[in-house]
Amino acid sequence: MRVVVGLSGGVDSSVAALLLKEQGHEVIGVFMNNWEEADESGACSAERDWQDAGRVAEDIGIPYYGVNFAQAYRERVFAHFLEEYRRGRTPNPDVLCNREIKFGELLTYALGLGADKLATGHFAGVEERGRTHHLVCARDGGKDQTYFLYMLDQGQLGRAMFPLRDIPKKEVRRIAEQKGLPVFDKKDSTGVCFIGERNFKPFLMQYLPARPGDMVTPEGEVVGRHDGLMYYTLGQRRGLGIGGGGNGGRWFVLEKDLENNRLVVVQDESHPGLFRREARCLDASWTLGRSPAEAGETFACRVRLRHRQPLQEARLTVEGKGCFALEFAEEQRAVTPGQSAVIYNEGECLGGGVIQ
């Protein structure tokens, strides 16, 4: 089988490529450059990653190519990212990037190379049952990345391979070291999708004008100044810069008052306004290509409101095409508009939607 592997220059994709080669597949490595700007140090992390990917490909003995999807990334992921921040929401670009770029642009490129499958270093799995492809959770629950893949459709899942499904992260690094891969101890990438680790405020200021305003209590008392509502998220307690006052406790973001450009904060981490028993989601995407239930029907499920959050019990009601409501068994803290609510059942990711 001819398999294209998305080589990022990191340890996960490197080991995925190695395992596929050892299994006898015809493996081709492809490195994507989706962001062309230097970081704060003036260095381009993409260039460093490209060099690492090349070293790995040469060590494994596979051909490798570089492709540039920077324009597509800006138009189909980053533009949405900025628009969500303009609306005072907290977006999750990694989810959209997987659908539009990795299993969009890269998959198309892979098929052009005659590939049967596209593999990545995600900790997830695909099972084919009959003619249906199911997105299933990884063995290493602490590293499971199905949360970021819930927007993939049947066509994309049918072409996807995730070689790391049954391998714990520690074992991935052990394999890389044992096989002499030069990235065995490379730090895992963090930050915003392909943009990487940044000083977030200065970075966002390059694209969106900041509008400073007052920080106020629910009663309207001004207790400080914010740098712009886009820099804060519900439930946040760090980086508020409010000294003393009140009862001397820590401050938490309760609400964004977009109309008056005010950030509402409280000193009580158990404030009822920080918790929700319900959430409504739009832009629903279902991995099986159809909703798990008909409009108006309700069913029990488990849900994750952020990556690595323990699964939460809930009831889901399908409200219509692309829309569903969740009622949680227990109150959930900081249910954040713009983030994704991802739905699970019996170790399988069913899909999800964007919290409103």
N, C-alpha and C positions, 0 to 999 in steps of 0.2 A: 504494500500500500504506500502511495506517495503522500507524505504528511508535511505540511508547512508548519513550522513552529514559530510563534511570535517570540523572538529572542529580545529580551529587554536589557540584557547585560547584568541581570540579577541572578541569584542562586536558584530560584524556583524554576524559571524558564530554562535555565541551563541544564538542570537535572532532568526536566521533562524531555528535552531534546536528547540527552544521553540515554535515557531509558528507552525511548522510541527507537533509537539507532541500535541498541543492544537487542531489541525485540525483532530486529530484521526489517524494519520499515525503511523506505527511501525517504530520508529526512532532509528538508531544506530549511535553513534558518533565515528569517526575515526580521530586520530591525526597523522599527517605525520611528521617524522623527516627527513629532506632532507639535513641538514648541521650539521656536528658534531664538528666543531671547536669553541673554545671559542672566545669571542670578546676581545677588548683591555683591559677590566677590569678583564679578566680571567674567566668571567662567561659565561655559555652556555645559551643563550636566549631560545633555544629549551626546555631546562629543565624547565625553568620558565613557558613557554607557555603550556607545557604538564601538569604541575600542575594546571594551570588555567583552561585548558580544562577539566581536571578531576573533579574539583570543580563544574564547570558548569553542566557537565553531571550528577553528583550526585544530584545537586539541581533540575534539570529538571526531573530526574528519568529515565534516559536512559542508556543502556550499552555503554561502550566505549572501544576502542582498540587503541593501538599505532602500527604504522608500520614504517619501516625504508626504505626509498627510496634514501638514500644518494648516493649510487653507481650509480643508474640510473640518478640522478640529475647531478652528475659530468660528466657522459659520454654523456648525451643527451642535457644538457643545459649549464653547466659551461664550458665544452670544447669549445663549439661554442662561448660562451661569450669571452673567452680568444683569440680565433682565430680572432674574429672580431676586438679586440683591437690591435692585432698584425698587422692587415691590416690598422690600422689608422682610423677605423670606430667607431661609438658609438652605441653599440647594445642595444637591449631591451629584457633582459632575461625573464621578466614576461610573455611576449606573448608566448614564446616557452615553458615556464614552465607550462602554462595552458594546452597547447595541449599535451605535452609529459608526464607530471607528474600528475597534478590534474585530467585531463580528459583522461589520459593515464593509468599510473600505478594505481592510486587510483580508477579509474572507473573499471578496471579489478578486483581489490581487492573487490570492492563493489559487483560486479556481482557474485564473488565467495561466498559472504555472502548471496546470494539469493536476492539481492536488485533489485527493479524495477527501482529506480531512484537514482542519485547522486546529492545531493544539496550542494551548497556553499553559502557564504555570499556576493557574488558579487551583485553589483547594476546593474542588467540587467534583461532581461526577454526572455522567449521562447514562441512563439505562434505556435500552430499546425494548419495548413490550408491544409485540404485534407491529404495528406501523406507527406507533406513537413513541416519542422521545421524552423521557422524564428527567428533570433536573433534580439530582439528589445531593444530599449533604455529604461532606467529606468526613472521613474517619476521625481526623483531628478536629474536634468540635471547636476548639479555641481558635483555629485558623480558618474555619469554614468561610468561604467567600460567595456562597450562593446569594447572599444579600445583594451583592453588586451585579448579579447576573439575571435577576428576575425579569428583566425586560426582553430577554432573548425569546424568539419565536421558534416554532417547530422547524422551519427551514434552517435556522442558525444552529439549533441544538442538534439537528441531524448531521451537521458537518463538524460538530465540535468534539474535541478529545481533551480530556483532563487527566493526564498520566499520574498526577499526584493525589488522586482521590483517596487512596488507601494508605498513604505514607505520611506519618507524623512529621512535623516541621523539623524536629531534631534529627530525624533520620535523613531528611533531605540534605541537611548540612553535612551529616556524616558521610553520605554517599559522595557528595561533591568533594570533600576532603580526601576520601579514600581513592577516588578516581583522579585526583590531582587537578581538579578544575580550579582556575585561578581566582574564582569569585566565591570560594567556599565560605569565607568569613566576611563577605561584603555585607554591609548594613542594609536591612530591608528599606525600601523606598517608602517615604511618607509624604504628606503634603497633598496638594491639589492635583489629582490625576497626573497628567504628563507635565504639569507646570513645576511640580516638585516642591521642596521645602522653601518657604519664603517668609520674610517678615510681612505678615499679612496686610497690615494697615497701609504701609507705603506702597505695596504692590497694587492693592485695590484702588488707591488714590490715583494711580496712573490712568485708570479707566473710568472711574466714577467720582464726580466732585463730592467731597464730604460736606455735610450740613450739620455743624455742631448745634447742640441744643441743651435743654435742661434735663437733668435727672430729677425725678420727683417721686414722692411717696404716693400711694393710692389716694391720700387725702389732698394731694396737690402741693405739699411742702417741697420746695427746691432744696436738694441735698448735694448737688454737684452738677457737673457739665459732662455731656457725652461728646464724642468726636464725630458722630454720625451713626444713625441707627443701623446701618448696614454692617457695622463691625461687631454687633452684639447678637447673642442668641438667647432664647428663653431658658431660664434656669441658670444662666452663667453667673459665676461668682468671682472669678479671677479677672484682674485687669480693669476693674471698674474705677479704681482710683478715688474711691470715697473714703476719706479719713474720718474716723471717730463718729461722733454724733449718735443720735438715736439711743438704742439700748447697748451700744458698744459691740454688737455682734456683726457678723459678716453680712454683706448686702448681696441680693440676688436679683436678676432681671426677671420681672414679672410679666411685662407687656411692652410692646412697641406701639406708641400712639403716633401713627404716621401722619394723621391730619394736623396735629399740633407739633410734630417733630419733638416729642418728649419720650424719654425712656423711663418707664415706671419700675421702681425698684422697691424691694422690701427686705427687712432684716430677719424675717422668720422663714427658715428653710422648710418648715412644715406648713407654710401659708397655703390655704386651700386653693388659691389661684394658680399655684404651681403644679396642680394635679388635675388630671382629667379621667373620667370614666368612659368617655366616648371620643371618637374621632371620625371625621368624614374624609374620604379620599377620592380623588379624581385621577384621570389619565391611567386607569387600570390597565394592566398588561398581564396576560395569563399564559404561562409556559406551554400549556396543552392546546392553546389556540382558541379556547372557549372559556367562558365563566364557569366556575365550579357549581353554580346554581342558577336558576332562572330568576328574573327580576321579581323582587318581593319575597324571595325565599331567604331563610336564615339557616346557617349551619355553624357548628362548633369548629374552631381552628386554633392554631397557635400563631403568634405574630411576633415579629421583631421590629422595633421602631428605630433602631440604630445598630450599626455593625457591632457584633460581639455582645449585644445585650442578650441575657438569657431569654429563651422563648417564653412568651406570656400567653395565658389562656384568654380566649376572647370568643365572641360570637360575631359572625360577619353577615350582614344583610346586603344583598345585591339590590341597589336602588335603580339601576338602569344601565345602559351601555356606558362603560367606562367609569362607573361610579359605584362606590360601596361605602357602607358605614360599619364601624367597629364598636362593640361594647365590651370593655375589658372586665375580666373577673375581679381584678384589683386595680385601684387607681394607679395611673401612670404619670410619672414626673416629667415635666418639660416636653410635652408632645409638641413637636416643632414643625410649623408650616414650612413646606419646601422639602422636608426630609421624606424618606420612603417608609411606608408600612408594608413589610414583606410577609407573605402568608405561607404557613407550613402545615403539613399533615403527614404523620408517619415517616419522618425523615426525608420528605420531598418538599421542594419549593414549588408552590403552586402559582406564584406571581405576586403582584402587589400593586400599590398605587401611591400617589403623591399626597401627603397630608395637607389638608386645607386649613 
